[in-house]
Amino acid sequence: MKLVKLLSPEQIVADLEAIEHWDAITELVDRLVTCGLLAAGEREATLEALRTREQLVSTGIGGGVAIPHAFSDELEKVVAVLGRSKAGIDFEAVDQAPVHVIVLFVVPRKDYQLHLKMLAAIAKMFNGQDMSRRILGANGRDEILAILGSKSSRVEPPAS
């Protein structure tokens, strides 16, 4: 599975308006609603699930990347959105560095194993600074998609 296959240009926010952690998550969830991937009636439940997850431990994995994620009882398939902040956002990341790339995804609750595999695969894809650096330097959504679609960005869930 490639992360790029979960994203369309509309699911990439190349210049996040938010400058705060929670505002960025809200902006990305709102993009999922705007794209029709998340029902407006599910917005609040999704935000609450994400808030609960973020209160456990930050999803800022270091290297300028955060991977907020949650489960949904209403979704039938995984939905994702990517946001980029050139200025950086304090996500209380493990390395205390500002976050520039946020990959938010919501998984149907029935697909718990897929959630774990996706989380591990996305973290692996962003291991090191190269991928986030390339996305940070991209000129808009189409170039971000091209970077994600490159051979070096292949997200393969580990074999079961």
Summary of the structure (lengths in Angstrom):
residues: 160
radius of gyration: 14.2
end to end distance: 14.3
largest distance: 39.1
contacts: 510
relative contact order: 0.20
helix: 47%
strand: 20%
